[in-house]
Amino acid sequence: MDEVTLSLAEVRQWASRTLNVLEAWGHKEISVPLGLYHFMDPTELWTMPAVKPVVGDSRDDISTLREEVLRPMEDLVDWHSLQHLIGILSVVASQITPQLGKSA
């Protein structure tokens, strides 16, 4: 499988640009449902197993990320923080996706 090395600075630039675009389109705040949602476990992204639903919890994602912002970086687990952020970004995307009846 081909691969490419990405700098976190570039990923941060993409994230910032994407959030700036959302704001430019009028999404200063987005109401998100609190509760369970489905997502794919990152360890299964390249194996394509018989997909079994994995569940995340937006309420837990939000509370964890709010707590982690206040904690020293040395106390955080990088993959764990990233998973919570991915969960929230997925939930936000679900709320502005046109096919789901939301306006982009």
Secondary structure, 3 states (H helix, E strand, C coil): CCCCCCCHHHHHHHHHHHHHHHHHCCCCCCCCCCCEEEECCHHHCCCCCCCCCEEEEHHHHHHHHHHHHHCCHHHCCHHHHHHHHHHHHHHHHHHHCHHHCCCC
